[in-house]
Amino acid sequence: MRLRFDVLNARTYPSSMVKENSDVWSVSVLMRREATRGPMARWQPWRWVLNDVISCVPQHGVNPHMLYDNENGQCWIHPSVPVELFRDDAEGYMLNLTTPQPAWFVMWRMEEQSELGQGPMPVPQAVSLSYHDAGRWLDAQETVEQVPAPPGVVRWLRAFTDAHYVPEPKRRQRPQSFQSLQDRFGNPVRISAGVVGRHHGGSGEGA
């Protein structure tokens, strides 16, 4: 089926599909059910994993649907998931861009009563390009997976980040000469006429 071929090879779509002048990108999320291997297969014969994140096109439709079901597993596509870039999260995008492989981050949940009528199904809840988003989701004990972002997406993200990312200024360390002096007991000391000693109240000893 040609549509299936196009969907599963969506990373070959022309670069003209990249929304360079927009802060929102519509994507489709592919979830794959695969056989579980090793000791875990005894009590869990299969598992769901993130397969890919691709640019959404009209051929994907608007509702989740199955792409294939065979001896190798199942694959479902969830179209029209918006990915929006926010100026106040530019640092999160920069952290993503400075990794060896910038990635899409997908947070998804298993829904026991899925509207798809297939029993428990994985449903993507959010997609982001921000390291901060991924960190918050993980802190909340959510399921988060990642897949590499294609070059067109990386260019789009870099252009946005370059325009809005402002590094936080480094706090200047207070010079040592301005720090209060203390003796070995933690008491303040004073300096006068080349003599360093503890500061005592009252007058000194008489001559």
Stockholm file with secondary structure:
# STOCKHOLM 1.0

chainA/1-207         MRLRFDVLNARTYPSSMVKENSDVWSVSVLMRREATRGPMARWQPWRWVLNDVISCVPQHGVNPHMLYDNENGQCWIHPSVPVELFRDDAEGYMLNLTTPQPAWFVMWRMEEQSELGQGPMPVPQAVSLSYHDAGRWLDAQETVEQVPAPPGVVRWLRAFTDAHYVPEPKRRQRPQSFQSLQDRFGNPVRISAGVVGRHHGGSGEGA
#=GR chainA/1-207 SS CHHHHHHHTGGGSCGGGSCTTCSEEEEEEEEEEEECCSGGGGTCSEEEEEEEEEECCGGGCSSCEEEEEETTEEEEEEEEEEEECCGGGHHHHHHHHTSSSCEEEEEEEEETTCTTSSSSEEEEEEEESCHHHHHHHHHTTCEEEEEECCHHHHHHHHHHHHHHCCCCCCCCCCCGGGSCCBCTTSCBEEEETTEEEECCSSCCCCC
#=GC SS_cons         CHHHHHHHTGGGSCGGGSCTTCSEEEEEEEEEEEECCSGGGGTCSEEEEEEEEEECCGGGCSSCEEEEEETTEEEEEEEEEEEECCGGGHHHHHHHHTSSSCEEEEEEEEETTCTTSSSSEEEEEEEESCHHHHHHHHHTTCEEEEEECCHHHHHHHHHHHHHHCCCCCCCCCCCGGGSCCBCTTSCBEEEETTEEEECCSSCCCCC
//
